[in-house]
Amino acid sequence: MFLSVPFDDGQTFVVELPEGQGSGVLRAARGDALVESSAETFESGLARVRQVAAALLERLADLPRKPDQIRAEFGIKITAEAGLVVAKASGDAHFTLELEWSRHESEA
């Protein structure tokens, strides 16, 4: 099963879905390679992911002692049902956070 994901400009790219996934609109295809069409554009999915990242970084940058560096890492998964989502790892949403302070509080 494959998922056709459109861009805002009308172009598309195709993603292979895991076995058994899929529940959207199906297009006819040659052979047994069925293709679903995503109702969401890639850009609109990325806009939601961007909003998650912005909220996360905004809250971390607002700590009483601001870190010198913030690194946030999370996986993104494309699904037929929900479009772009934060990927799970071990049954939970996958976020890795690193906060770094390179100077002592008295130097700040």
N, CA, C and O atoms as CSV, one atom per row, in Angstrom:
chain,resi,resn,atom,element,x,y,z
A,1,MET,N,N,0.852,-1.176,0.000
A,1,MET,CA,C,0.000,0.000,0.000
A,1,MET,C,C,0.898,1.239,0.000
A,1,MET,O,O,1.923,1.281,0.680
A,2,PHE,N,N,0.495,2.235,-0.770
A,2,PHE,CA,C,1.256,3.469,-0.888
A,2,PHE,C,C,0.344,4.657,-0.595
A,2,PHE,O,O,-0.870,4.577,-0.788
A,3,LEU,N,N,0.929,5.754,-0.131
A,3,LEU,CA,C,0.184,6.974,0.146
A,3,LEU,C,C,0.734,8.086,-0.727
A,3,LEU,O,O,1.924,8.397,-0.674
A,4,SER,N,N,-0.136,8.684,-1.534
A,4,SER,CA,C,0.233,9.813,-2.373
A,4,SER,C,C,-0.006,11.085,-1.558
A,4,SER,O,O,-1.139,11.375,-1.176
A,5,VAL,N,N,1.069,11.849,-1.291
A,5,VAL,CA,C,0.991,13.053,-0.474
A,5,VAL,C,C,1.195,14.274,-1.368
A,5,VAL,O,O,2.244,14.414,-1.997
A,6,PRO,N,N,0.197,15.159,-1.427
A,6,PRO,CA,C,0.336,16.329,-2.299
A,6,PRO,C,C,1.100,17.474,-1.641
A,6,PRO,O,O,1.082,17.630,-0.420
A,7,PHE,N,N,1.768,18.268,-2.466
A,7,PHE,CA,C,2.334,19.544,-2.046
A,7,PHE,C,C,1.297,20.621,-2.351
A,7,PHE,O,O,0.345,20.371,-3.091
A,8,ASP,N,N,1.470,21.813,-1.790
A,8,ASP,CA,C,0.543,22.912,-2.049
A,8,ASP,C,C,0.455,23.260,-3.536
A,8,ASP,O,O,-0.590,23.712,-4.004
A,9,ASP,N,N,1.553,23.052,-4.286
A,9,ASP,CA,C,1.560,23.418,-5.707
A,9,ASP,C,C,0.951,22.351,-6.623
A,9,ASP,O,O,0.962,22.498,-7.845
A,10,GLY,N,N,0.415,21.270,-6.023
A,10,GLY,CA,C,-0.222,20.229,-6.819
A,10,GLY,C,C,0.662,19.036,-7.131
A,10,GLY,O,O,0.150,17.981,-7.508
A,11,GLN,N,N,1.971,19.169,-6.986
A,11,GLN,CA,C,2.870,18.030,-7.173
A,11,GLN,C,C,2.643,17.032,-6.037
A,11,GLN,O,O,2.063,17.393,-5.013
A,12,THR,N,N,3.080,15.807,-6.196
A,12,THR,CA,C,2.900,14.793,-5.157
A,12,THR,C,C,4.174,13.978,-4.989
A,12,THR,O,O,5.040,13.956,-5.863
A,13,PHE,N,N,4.265,13.308,-3.840
A,13,PHE,CA,C,5.269,12.270,-3.666
A,13,PHE,C,C,4.572,11.081,-3.025
A,13,PHE,O,O,3.527,11.236,-2.393
A,14,VAL,N,N,5.139,9.910,-3.186
A,14,VAL,CA,C,4.504,8.683,-2.722
A,14,VAL,C,C,5.332,8.071,-1.612
A,14,VAL,O,O,6.556,7.980,-1.704
A,15,VAL,N,N,4.639,7.648,-0.552
A,15,VAL,CA,C,5.266,7.022,0.603
A,15,VAL,C,C,4.719,5.607,0.722
A,15,VAL,O,O,3.516,5.391,0.582
A,16,GLU,N,N,5.601,4.640,0.980
A,16,GLU,CA,C,5.148,3.275,1.208
A,16,GLU,C,C,4.663,3.156,2.645
A,16,GLU,O,O,5.379,3.528,3.575
A,17,LEU,N,N,3.451,2.639,2.835
A,17,LEU,CA,C,2.874,2.474,4.159
A,17,LEU,C,C,3.202,1.095,4.710
A,17,LEU,O,O,3.364,0.140,3.951
A,18,PRO,N,N,3.300,0.991,6.046
A,18,PRO,CA,C,3.517,-0.324,6.654
A,18,PRO,C,C,2.364,-1.271,6.331
A,18,PRO,O,O,1.255,-0.825,6.037
A,19,GLU,N,N,2.616,-2.541,6.384
A,19,GLU,CA,C,1.620,-3.572,6.098
A,19,GLU,C,C,0.368,-3.368,6.949
A,19,GLU,O,O,0.455,-3.198,8.165
A,20,GLY,N,N,-0.790,-3.388,6.303
A,20,GLY,CA,C,-2.050,-3.293,7.024
A,20,GLY,C,C,-2.503,-1.878,7.335
A,20,GLY,O,O,-3.595,-1.698,7.873
A,21,GLN,N,N,-1.712,-0.876,7.019
A,21,GLN,CA,C,-2.123,0.501,7.294
A,21,GLN,C,C,-2.830,1.073,6.087
A,21,GLN,O,O,-2.491,0.761,4.946
A,22,GLY,N,N,-3.801,1.901,6.342
A,22,GLY,CA,C,-4.497,2.558,5.258
A,22,GLY,C,C,-5.997,2.535,5.465
A,22,GLY,O,O,-6.576,1.513,5.832
A,23,SER,N,N,-6.613,3.674,5.224
A,23,SER,CA,C,-8.071,3.725,5.343
A,23,SER,C,C,-8.654,4.929,4.621
A,23,SER,O,O,-9.822,5.262,4.822
A,24,GLY,N,N,-7.863,5.584,3.788
A,24,GLY,CA,C,-8.335,6.786,3.091
A,24,GLY,C,C,-8.943,6.466,1.748
A,24,GLY,O,O,-9.465,5.374,1.525
A,25,VAL,N,N,-8.869,7.435,0.855
A,25,VAL,CA,C,-9.420,7.295,-0.488
A,25,VAL,C,C,-8.443,6.496,-1.340
A,25,VAL,O,O,-7.266,6.848,-1.418
A,26,LEU,N,N,-8.902,5.443,-1.968
A,26,LEU,CA,C,-8.043,4.600,-2.803
A,26,LEU,C,C,-8.208,4.957,-4.273
A,26,LEU,O,O,-9.323,5.145,-4.760
A,27,ARG,N,N,-7.072,5.047,-4.975
A,27,ARG,CA,C,-7.090,5.223,-6.425
A,27,ARG,C,C,-6.796,3.875,-7.061
A,27,ARG,O,O,-6.098,3.042,-6.483
A,28,ALA,N,N,-7.323,3.673,-8.232
A,28,ALA,CA,C,-7.026,2.444,-8.947
A,28,ALA,C,C,-5.557,2.428,-9.328
A,28,ALA,O,O,-4.985,3.472,-9.641
A,29,ALA,N,N,-4.947,1.260,-9.306
A,29,ALA,CA,C,-3.536,1.128,-9.660
A,29,ALA,C,C,-3.348,-0.167,-10.426
A,29,ALA,O,O,-4.181,-1.072,-10.378
A,30,ARG,N,N,-2.239,-0.230,-11.129
A,30,ARG,CA,C,-1.916,-1.453,-11.844
A,30,ARG,C,C,-1.427,-2.501,-10.861
A,30,ARG,O,O,-0.696,-2.180,-9.924
A,31,GLY,N,N,-1.820,-3.744,-11.065
A,31,GLY,CA,C,-1.357,-4.810,-10.194
A,31,GLY,C,C,-1.941,-4.678,-8.801
A,31,GLY,O,O,-3.065,-4.206,-8.629
A,32,ASP,N,N,-1.157,-5.106,-7.789
A,32,ASP,CA,C,-1.663,-5.069,-6.419
A,32,ASP,C,C,-1.125,-3.874,-5.633
A,32,ASP,O,O,-1.249,-3.841,-4.409
A,33,ALA,N,N,-0.533,-2.900,-6.308
A,33,ALA,CA,C,0.028,-1.718,-5.643
A,33,ALA,C,C,-1.051,-0.650,-5.514
A,33,ALA,O,O,-1.148,0.239,-6.360
A,34,LEU,N,N,-1.862,-0.732,-4.459
A,34,LEU,CA,C,-2.924,0.239,-4.240
A,34,LEU,C,C,-2.335,1.539,-3.716
A,34,LEU,O,O,-1.374,1.526,-2.946
A,35,VAL,N,N,-2.908,2.655,-4.134
A,35,VAL,CA,C,-2.419,3.970,-3.736
A,35,VAL,C,C,-3.551,4.744,-3.080
A,35,VAL,O,O,-4.613,4.929,-3.674
A,36,GLU,N,N,-3.318,5.199,-1.839
A,36,GLU,CA,C,-4.268,6.069,-1.157
A,36,GLU,C,C,-3.849,7.504,-1.391
A,36,GLU,O,O,-2.674,7.786,-1.628
A,37,SER,N,N,-4.806,8.409,-1.324
A,37,SER,CA,C,-4.518,9.835,-1.457
A,37,SER,C,C,-4.674,10.507,-0.107
A,37,SER,O,O,-5.699,10.348,0.556
A,38,SER,N,N,-3.676,11.246,0.295
A,38,SER,CA,C,-3.741,11.993,1.545
A,38,SER,C,C,-4.651,13.200,1.359
A,38,SER,O,O,-4.588,13.884,0.338
A,39,ALA,N,N,-5.498,13.457,2.354
A,39,ALA,CA,C,-6.380,14.625,2.295
A,39,ALA,C,C,-5.619,15.874,2.718
A,39,ALA,O,O,-6.109,16.987,2.524
A,40,GLU,N,N,-4.439,15.710,3.287
A,40,GLU,CA,C,-3.650,16.825,3.807
A,40,GLU,C,C,-2.403,17.023,2.952
A,40,GLU,O,O,-1.774,16.053,2.528
A,41,THR,N,N,-2.047,18.282,2.701
A,41,THR,CA,C,-0.809,18.533,1.965
A,41,THR,C,C,0.381,18.365,2.894
A,41,THR,O,O,0.247,18.453,4.114
A,42,PHE,N,N,1.531,18.125,2.316
A,42,PHE,CA,C,2.764,17.982,3.081
A,42,PHE,C,C,3.043,19.247,3.882
A,42,PHE,O,O,3.436,19.177,5.047
A,43,GLU,N,N,2.839,20.403,3.257
A,43,GLU,CA,C,3.102,21.678,3.927
A,43,GLU,C,C,2.189,21.893,5.132
A,43,GLU,O,O,2.637,22.407,6.156
A,44,SER,N,N,0.911,21.506,5.026
A,44,SER,CA,C,0.005,21.686,6.167
A,44,SER,C,C,0.385,20.752,7.310
A,44,SER,O,O,0.251,21.116,8.478
A,45,GLY,N,N,0.855,19.558,6.986
A,45,GLY,CA,C,1.349,18.647,8.019
A,45,GLY,C,C,2.585,19.202,8.707
A,45,GLY,O,O,2.712,19.131,9.929
A,46,LEU,N,N,3.504,19.763,7.906
A,46,LEU,CA,C,4.708,20.364,8.485
A,46,LEU,C,C,4.382,21.588,9.335
A,46,LEU,O,O,5.076,21.863,10.314
A,47,ALA,N,N,3.335,22.323,8.973
A,47,ALA,CA,C,2.938,23.486,9.766
A,47,ALA,C,C,2.535,23.056,11.174
A,47,ALA,O,O,2.862,23.741,12.143
A,48,ARG,N,N,1.828,21.928,11.302
A,48,ARG,CA,C,1.459,21.421,12.630
A,48,ARG,C,C,2.690,20.977,13.402
A,48,ARG,O,O,2.809,21.257,14.595
A,49,VAL,N,N,3.609,20.286,12.732
A,49,VAL,CA,C,4.843,19.843,13.387
A,49,VAL,C,C,5.661,21.059,13.823
A,49,VAL,O,O,6.249,21.060,14.905
A,50,ARG,N,N,5.696,22.086,12.985
A,50,ARG,CA,C,6.412,23.324,13.320
A,50,ARG,C,C,5.816,23.974,14.564
A,50,ARG,O,O,6.547,24.491,15.409
A,51,GLN,N,N,4.497,23.949,14.675
A,51,GLN,CA,C,3.828,24.530,15.836
A,51,GLN,C,C,4.210,23.776,17.113
A,51,GLN,O,O,4.413,24.396,18.157
A,52,VAL,N,N,4.309,22.459,17.041
A,52,VAL,CA,C,4.741,21.659,18.194
A,52,VAL,C,C,6.162,22.043,18.592
A,52,VAL,O,O,6.441,22.259,19.771
A,53,ALA,N,N,7.060,22.129,17.610
A,53,ALA,CA,C,8.461,22.474,17.882
A,53,ALA,C,C,8.578,23.885,18.449
A,53,ALA,O,O,9.345,24.112,19.383
A,54,ALA,N,N,7.829,24.829,17.897
A,54,ALA,CA,C,7.890,26.215,18.374
A,54,ALA,C,C,7.411,26.324,19.820
A,54,ALA,O,O,8.028,27.024,20.622
A,55,ALA,N,N,6.320,25.642,20.159
A,55,ALA,CA,C,5.802,25.677,21.532
A,55,ALA,C,C,6.803,25.051,22.501
A,55,ALA,O,O,7.017,25.564,23.599
A,56,LEU,N,N,7.406,23.950,22.093
A,56,LEU,CA,C,8.401,23.276,22.915
A,56,LEU,C,C,9.605,24.176,23.171
A,56,LEU,O,O,10.026,24.337,24.316
A,57,LEU,N,N,10.152,24.753,22.128
A,57,LEU,CA,C,11.329,25.609,22.274
A,57,LEU,C,C,11.013,26.900,23.023
A,57,LEU,O,O,11.836,27.389,23.798
A,58,GLU,N,N,9.831,27.448,22.794
A,58,GLU,CA,C,9.430,28.679,23.495
A,58,GLU,C,C,9.388,28.456,25.003
A,58,GLU,O,O,9.868,29.290,25.771
A,59,ARG,N,N,8.820,27.344,25.422
A,59,ARG,CA,C,8.738,27.038,26.857
A,59,ARG,C,C,10.108,26.763,27.460
A,59,ARG,O,O,10.384,27.178,28.585
A,60,LEU,N,N,10.956,26.076,26.734
A,60,LEU,CA,C,12.290,25.768,27.266
A,60,LEU,C,C,13.180,27.000,27.307
A,60,LEU,O,O,14.004,27.134,28.211
A,61,ALA,N,N,13.029,27.892,26.351
A,61,ALA,CA,C,13.836,29.117,26.324
A,61,ALA,C,C,13.397,30.089,27.412
A,61,ALA,O,O,14.119,31.032,27.736
A,62,ASP,N,N,12.213,29.860,27.977
A,62,ASP,CA,C,11.666,30.746,29.001
A,62,ASP,C,C,12.009,30.259,30.419
A,62,ASP,O,O,11.413,30.729,31.388
A,63,LEU,N,N,12.941,29.344,30.548
A,63,LEU,CA,C,13.356,28.862,31.868
A,63,LEU,C,C,13.999,29.997,32.663
A,63,LEU,O,O,14.559,30.916,32.066
A,64,PRO,N,N,13.933,29.956,34.008
A,64,PRO,CA,C,14.544,31.021,34.818
A,64,PRO,C,C,16.015,31.254,34.471
A,64,PRO,O,O,16.473,32.396,34.455
A,65,ARG,N,N,16.743,30.199,34.199
A,65,ARG,CA,C,18.126,30.329,33.741
A,65,ARG,C,C,18.165,29.776,32.325
A,65,ARG,O,O,18.224,28.563,32.128
A,66,LYS,N,N,18.133,30.663,31.347
A,66,LYS,CA,C,18.032,30.288,29.940
A,66,LYS,C,C,19.234,29.449,29.506
A,66,LYS,O,O,20.378,29.842,29.733
A,67,PRO,N,N,18.983,28.306,28.888
A,67,PRO,CA,C,20.106,27.485,28.402
A,67,PRO,C,C,20.800,28.159,27.218
A,67,PRO,O,O,20.183,28.906,26.458
A,68,ASP,N,N,22.097,27.879,27.081
A,68,ASP,CA,C,22.854,28.416,25.957
A,68,ASP,C,C,22.495,27.704,24.662
A,68,ASP,O,O,22.537,28.291,23.581
A,69,GLN,N,N,22.142,26.436,24.787
A,69,GLN,CA,C,21.733,25.671,23.605
A,69,GLN,C,C,20.550,24.781,23.970
A,69,GLN,O,O,20.485,24.219,25.064
A,70,ILE,N,N,19.631,24.669,23.039
A,70,ILE,CA,C,18.499,23.754,23.176
A,70,ILE,C,C,18.479,22.883,21.940
A,70,ILE,O,O,18.513,23.377,20.813
A,71,ARG,N,N,18.423,21.597,22.160
A,71,ARG,CA,C,18.316,20.662,21.044
A,71,ARG,C,C,17.097,19.787,21.299
A,71,ARG,O,O,17.025,19.080,22.304
A,72,ALA,N,N,16.161,19.842,20.398
A,72,ALA,CA,C,14.958,19.021,20.493
A,72,ALA,C,C,14.917,18.102,19.277
A,72,ALA,O,O,15.070,18.548,18.139
A,73,GLU,N,N,14.711,16.837,19.529
A,73,GLU,CA,C,14.679,15.846,18.454
A,73,GLU,C,C,13.418,15.007,18.609
A,73,GLU,O,O,13.107,14.522,19.696
A,74,PHE,N,N,12.703,14.846,17.508
A,74,PHE,CA,C,11.572,13.930,17.507
A,74,PHE,C,C,11.374,13.390,16.109
A,74,PHE,O,O,11.670,14.057,15.117
A,75,GLY,N,N,10.875,12.185,16.047
A,75,GLY,CA,C,10.638,11.547,14.765
A,75,GLY,C,C,9.303,11.976,14.186
A,75,GLY,O,O,8.365,12.283,14.921
A,76,ILE,N,N,9.226,11.995,12.876
A,76,ILE,CA,C,7.982,12.320,12.175
A,76,ILE,C,C,7.590,11.100,11.348
A,76,ILE,O,O,8.416,10.502,10.657
A,77,LYS,N,N,6.332,10.752,11.434
A,77,LYS,CA,C,5.810,9.592,10.723
A,77,LYS,C,C,4.679,10.061,9.818
A,77,LYS,O,O,3.912,10.945,10.199
A,78,ILE,N,N,4.566,9.492,8.647
A,78,ILE,CA,C,3.469,9.805,7.738
A,78,ILE,C,C,2.502,8.633,7.776
A,78,ILE,O,O,2.882,7.493,7.509
A,79,THR,N,N,1.235,8.926,8.114
A,79,THR,CA,C,0.220,7.882,8.163
A,79,THR,C,C,-0.943,8.248,7.256
A,79,THR,O,O,-1.169,9.420,6.955
A,80,ALA,N,N,-1.666,7.246,6.831
A,80,ALA,CA,C,-2.833,7.482,5.978
A,80,ALA,C,C,-3.940,8.181,6.745
A,80,ALA,O,O,-4.641,9.029,6.194
A,81,GLU,N,N,-4.103,7.827,8.027
A,81,GLU,CA,C,-5.206,8.364,8.813
A,81,GLU,C,C,-4.961,9.793,9.282
A,81,GLU,O,O,-5.884,10.607,9.276
A,82,ALA,N,N,-3.730,10.114,9.689
A,82,ALA,CA,C,-3.473,11.395,10.356
A,82,ALA,C,C,-2.460,12.279,9.652
A,82,ALA,O,O,-2.164,13.364,10.152
A,83,GLY,N,N,-1.923,11.874,8.534
A,83,GLY,CA,C,-0.902,12.683,7.862
A,83,GLY,C,C,0.408,12.630,8.624
A,83,GLY,O,O,0.838,11.556,9.045
A,84,LEU,N,N,1.055,13.789,8.808
A,84,LEU,CA,C,2.319,13.849,9.539
A,84,LEU,C,C,2.054,13.867,11.037
A,84,LEU,O,O,1.284,14.696,11.522
A,85,VAL,N,N,2.684,12.963,11.770
A,85,VAL,CA,C,2.516,12.893,13.217
A,85,VAL,C,C,3.881,12.677,13.851
A,85,VAL,O,O,4.823,12.249,13.183
A,86,VAL,N,N,3.986,12.975,15.152
A,86,VAL,CA,C,5.204,12.669,15.890
A,86,VAL,C,C,5.247,11.155,16.058
A,86,VAL,O,O,4.292,10.546,16.539
A,87,ALA,N,N,6.359,10.559,15.659
A,87,ALA,CA,C,6.489,9.106,15.711
A,87,ALA,C,C,6.618,8.637,17.145
A,87,ALA,O,O,7.138,9.354,18.000
A,88,LYS,N,N,6.144,7.433,17.402
A,88,LYS,CA,C,6.266,6.886,18.746
A,88,LYS,C,C,7.479,5.969,18.823
A,88,LYS,O,O,7.901,5.370,17.834
A,89,ALA,N,N,8.017,5.882,20.014
A,89,ALA,CA,C,9.111,4.960,20.291
A,89,ALA,C,C,8.750,4.231,21.576
A,89,ALA,O,O,8.485,4.872,22.593
A,90,SER,N,N,8.734,2.941,21.551
A,90,SER,CA,C,8.387,2.132,22.718
A,90,SER,C,C,7.007,2.475,23.279
A,90,SER,O,O,6.819,2.464,24.496
A,91,GLY,N,N,6.055,2.775,22.426
A,91,GLY,CA,C,4.699,3.017,22.876
A,91,GLY,C,C,4.410,4.435,23.332
A,91,GLY,O,O,3.254,4.756,23.607
A,92,ASP,N,N,5.414,5.294,23.423
A,92,ASP,CA,C,5.222,6.680,23.845
A,92,ASP,C,C,5.652,7.616,22.740
A,92,ASP,O,O,6.412,7.227,21.853
A,93,ALA,N,N,5.168,8.860,22.784
A,93,ALA,CA,C,5.637,9.856,21.819
A,93,ALA,C,C,7.134,10.036,22.016
A,93,ALA,O,O,7.610,10.045,23.152
A,94,HIS,N,N,7.863,10.174,20.958
A,94,HIS,CA,C,9.321,10.219,21.005
A,94,HIS,C,C,9.822,11.660,20.952
A,94,HIS,O,O,9.756,12.313,19.910
A,95,PHE,N,N,10.318,12.143,22.074
A,95,PHE,CA,C,10.981,13.445,22.159
A,95,PHE,C,C,12.311,13.227,22.855
A,95,PHE,O,O,12.363,12.565,23.891
A,96,THR,N,N,13.379,13.768,22.310
A,96,THR,CA,C,14.672,13.792,22.982
A,96,THR,C,C,15.044,15.251,23.158
A,96,THR,O,O,15.079,16.007,22.187
A,97,LEU,N,N,15.323,15.652,24.386
A,97,LEU,CA,C,15.662,17.040,24.678
A,97,LEU,C,C,17.055,17.118,25.270
A,97,LEU,O,O,17.426,16.316,26.127
A,98,GLU,N,N,17.812,18.081,24.809
A,98,GLU,CA,C,19.120,18.377,25.386
A,98,GLU,C,C,19.175,19.870,25.669
A,98,GLU,O,O,18.980,20.689,24.770
A,99,LEU,N,N,19.442,20.220,26.922
A,99,LEU,CA,C,19.620,21.611,27.319
A,99,LEU,C,C,21.051,21.761,27.781
A,99,LEU,O,O,21.544,20.938,28.551
A,100,GLU,N,N,21.723,22.800,27.321
A,100,GLU,CA,C,23.139,22.966,27.652
A,100,GLU,C,C,23.396,24.367,28.193
A,100,GLU,O,O,22.981,25.371,27.614
A,101,TRP,N,N,24.088,24.396,29.311
A,101,TRP,CA,C,24.553,25.652,29.896
A,101,TRP,C,C,26.071,25.608,29.877
A,101,TRP,O,O,26.663,24.729,30.503
A,102,SER,N,N,26.714,26.526,29.180
A,102,SER,CA,C,28.175,26.497,29.081
A,102,SER,C,C,28.826,27.516,30.004
A,102,SER,O,O,30.053,27.562,30.091
A,103,ARG,N,N,28.054,28.317,30.679
A,103,ARG,CA,C,28.636,29.271,31.623
A,103,ARG,C,C,28.016,29.060,32.994
A,103,ARG,O,O,26.913,28.525,33.101
A,104,HIS,N,N,28.711,29.473,34.036
A,104,HIS,CA,C,28.185,29.353,35.387
A,104,HIS,C,C,27.160,30.438,35.629
A,104,HIS,O,O,27.204,31.487,34.986
A,105,GLU,N,N,26.240,30.203,36.544
A,105,GLU,CA,C,25.173,31.160,36.823
A,105,GLU,C,C,25.721,32.531,37.214
A,105,GLU,O,O,25.128,33.550,36.861
A,106,SER,N,N,26.819,32.572,37.921
A,106,SER,CA,C,27.412,33.848,38.345
A,106,SER,C,C,27.971,34.642,37.171
A,106,SER,O,O,28.124,35.859,37.270
A,107,GLU,N,N,28.281,33.969,36.051
A,107,GLU,CA,C,28.816,34.639,34.864
A,107,GLU,C,C,27.703,35.179,33.959
A,107,GLU,O,O,27.961,35.974,33.056
A,108,ALA,N,N,26.484,34.748,34.206
A,108,ALA,CA,C,25.363,35.108,33.316
A,108,ALA,C,C,24.960,36.556,33.470
A,108,ALA,O,O,24.038,37.016,32.797
